[in-house]
Amino acid sequence: METQQEHAGAAGVDADVQARGVSLRAVELVVAALLLAGAAVVIWSNHRIGAGWAADGPEAGYFPLRVGAIVLVCSLAVAWQAWRTPADAVFASWQQLRQVCVILLPLSVYVALIGWLGIYVASAIFIAGFMMAVGKAEWWRAVLLGAGINLVLFWIFEIQFRVPLPKGPLEAALGF
């Protein structure tokens, strides 16, 4: 039998392993750098097209340049705050990032497939694939539900509301 101290020690090790991940400071510094880069582009491009006050009012880049300056100041504030963050603070553990990737990677493939297959076929594949991979559903149930949901959505958007959504080769072959 495991004693309470051994159990507490094992739990502490598990908690330590779970706590490791991406540093909060690193994430905040990357965000600050991206904001700074975006602000610099906005300021430079709007200064180039004219950001002053003309005889008839503000030039085209007047307000966007000032918004860029505000974003620049905010990026410096984020960087200052990041340097003040404890070095051992964790933004997300590796396990949490893996869980995000379980959703993000298939979702990215789904979005890419919409352009080639259309939204209905891509959605049916996405739903069925997700049900099988994550939900561990039987393939026939996943395919039936993925196709059924998208047939209903097709009927609602294309037939009832007459809202055209991106279509692919299957819909073209069926005359839509």
Buried (B, 14 or more C-beta within 10 A) or exposed (E): EEEEEEEEEEEEEEEEEEEEBBBBBBBBBEBBBEBBEBBBEBBEBBBEEBBEEEEEEBBEBBEBBBEBBEBBEBBBEBBEEBEEBEEEEBBBBEEBBEEEEEEEEBEEEBEEBBEEBBBBBBBBBBBBBBBBEEEEBEEEEBBBBBBEBBEEBBEEBBEEEEEEBEBBEEBEEEEE
